[in-house]
């Protein structure tokens, strides 16, 4: 039985915001948190500009693939962070839900995606503090 916290990041396409958030959480915790991401209508691939923006800060998300949101993923997570998925995310009593209002990086250039990436990083660090997990790198 795992005692480490689990976090699910959900956005519509699971191609930008949720993938960047999952990349940061994975990198900043070194496995101390179970990380999931999914989308209500997953895209065919991760946004190439999101991949580029994350590579700039030393996090490689090239191998990630958008995944479909399942009820099981929500049930298995302690914290569910939604990012513009609206009512598509199933709700279960007793789960901690957060809605992060973030601009969608879809169709934007690297100059516009960097501030989104940096805001996600800040929110991840705040979430880690709330979970009582010390970042392994900053």
Helices and strands as residue ranges (DSSP letters): E 6-11, H 17-29, E 34-39, H 48-56, H 71-75, E 79-82, G 86-88, E 96-99, H 110-131
